[in-house]
Amino acid sequence: MIISLIIAYLHFDQILPELMKTNALLVYGFLFLIIFTETGLIFVPFLPGDSIIFISGNLSNLSGGFNLYIVIFGFIVSAVIGDYVNFEFGRHLGIKVAKSNRLKKIIKSKYLIKSEKFYFKYGKMAIFFGRFIPIIRTVIPFTAGVSKMSYESFFRYNVFGAICWILLITLSGFFFGSIPFVKNNFNLFLIGISITSLLTLIINGFRYYLNNYKYGK
């Protein structure tokens, strides 16, 4: 959330169009790298994926120099590859992470526990649902890899989840971004996305607490 607030404060919606005029390839690469990193590297679950995708969708409808088709395709590919890398990391190094005190300091154990509960509650569909929840979407592919989920099942839900997530956020920015009220209060909408993401984490954490401690367990 803090990083998303910084993005709003720095007016990325104004900076990115200027950068696109000089080096569009670099801007696209930078944005796609953020999505890949958020989904693919378990130790950086705090990157502002939703905000970046929303801004890119918005700038595709305005004079920001963004191409909607490139944005959607690039983000989907980045998200799919990121999850696959994270899955492989969990499949091959999950046990070492669990036993290594050094790695536990980098990869928060509370995130792993929350992800495991989410995965076992929703099964294979957790790969899909997890896409829409910050932090969970970073850790859940790792959890699936640790559980030795089949490649075929993971690939199917990984691709489907990535397509739905990217389309939803990108097209929301594309269509709502042209509304005058949204354009005049764009930074507030970015902050709203951050707050919504934070509330999602709080609600899930509260439900977890109730399910595990309301009977004195």
N, C-alpha and C positions, 0 to 999 in steps of 0.2 A: 504493500500500500504506500509506503514512504517513497519508493522509487516512482510510483505512478504519480504521486503528488509533485515530485520534482519535475517529471515530464510536463505536467500541467503548468507548473510555475515557469519553466523555461520556454513555454509556447512552442512545442515541437511542431504543432500544426502550421506555424509560420516559418520555422527554421527549415523543415524538410523540403518545402517547395523551392526555397532558394538554393539548397544543395542539389536538388534535382536538375537545376539549370546547368550546373557545372559538371556533375558526375552522377548520372542516374544509376549507372551500374553499381557504383560504390554504395549508394543509398539502399538500393534493393538488397545488395549483399549483406549490408549491416542489419537491416530489418529481419531478413530471413535467418541470419545467424542468431539473433535474439530468440526467435521461436525455437530454433534447433537446440540452443543451449538450455532454454527453460524446460523443454521436454526431454532432452537427452542426457543432461548432466544432473545427477541426483543431488549434488551438494549445492546447487544454486536454484532452489525452488521459488525464489522470491522475485524473479524477473517479471516485468509487467506485460505479459503476453496479450491479455485482453485489450489493454489500452493501446498497445502498438498496432494490433490488428484493426481496432476501431478507427484509429487515426488514419491508417492507410486506406481503409474503405472510404472514409470521409473525403480524403484528398483525391480519390479516384473520381469523385463526382464534382469536385470543384476545380479551380485552376491551379492544381497542385502538381500537375505533370505526371501523376500516377496512372498506370494502365490497370484497370480493374482485373482483367484476365491474367496479367502477369502477377499481380498481387495475390489473387486467389490461388493460382497454380503454385506459385513459389512458397506460400505459407503452408499449403497442404503437403507438398513434398518435404518441406523442412520439419513439419510436425510428425509425419510418418517416419522419416529417417531418424529423427530424434528419439521417438519412442522405441524404435527398433534397437538403437544403440543402448538405450537405458535397459531394455529387456535383456540384451546380451550381457550387459554388465552384471545384472542381477543373476542371470543363469550361471555365469562362470565365476563370479567373485562374491556372491551373496554370503556364503558361509564364512569367507575370510573377513568380510565386513562385520559380521555378527561377532566374530572372535577377536577382532582387532580394536583395542581401546583407542588407538590413534585415529582410526577411521570413524569410530563412533563419535568422536568429538567434531568431525567434519559433517557427518551425516546424522542429523538429530534423531535420536531414538524415538522421540515422541511422534515424529513424522512417520517413521517406519511402522510403529504400532497402529497409528490411525489409518495408515494405508492398508495394513494387513486386515484390520477389522472391516474396512470398506470392501476390500477384495473378497473376503470370505462371505460377506453379507450379500453381495450382488453377483458373485461368481464371474463368469466371462463378461457379462455386461458391465462390470466395473471398469473395463478398459474403455468402454464407450462413455459411461456416465462420468468417469473420472476426468475426462477432457474438460468438463465445464466447471470444475472446482479447482481454484488455485492451490498450489502445493501438492494436493492429491494427484493432480495430473502429472506432476513431476515424479512422484514416488511410486505410483501404482504400476508403471511398466517394470520397474525394478522388482516390486513384489511379485508380479506375474512371472518374471524370470526366475526368482528364487523358488517359486512353487512348481517350476518345471512345466509350465503351461505349454501345450503343443504349439509349434510354429504356425501351423495352419489356422488354428483358432485365434491366436494372437494377431496374426496378419489381418484376418478378416475384420475383427473388431477395431484394430488399430486404424486401418484405412477408413472404415465407416465413421468412426468417431472423429477422425481428423477432418474429413469432408464436412460433416455436420457442424462441427465447432467453428471452422474457418468460415464457412458460408454464413452461418448465423451472425457472427460478430462483424465480418466484413460488410455484408449487405445491410446490416443495421447502421453502420457508419455511412454507407453509400446513400441509403434512402433518407435516413433521419438527418444526415448532415446538411441537406439542402433546405431544411426547414429554418426559416429566419430565427426563430427562438433558439434553436439548437446552435446555429452559427454564432449568435450573439452571446451565448453562454457556454461555449464549447469546453472551456476548462472546467466548468462546474460539472459537465457531463462526465468528463474523465475522472473527476473526484468521486462522482456518483458510482461509476463502475468500480472504483477502488473500494468504496464503502460497502457496496453490494457483495464484492468478493470477500471482504472481511467479515460481514454478517453471515455469509455462508459458512465460513470456518467456525465462527462462534456457535451457530445453531447446531452444526454437526458435532462440535465438541460437547455442547450441552446435552444433546441426545445420547452421546456416548457415556457421559457421566450418569445420566438417569438410568440407562440400561444396565450399568455395571454397579451402581451404588445405591439405588433406591431400595434395595432389599438388604442392605447392609453387607454386600459382598465386597 
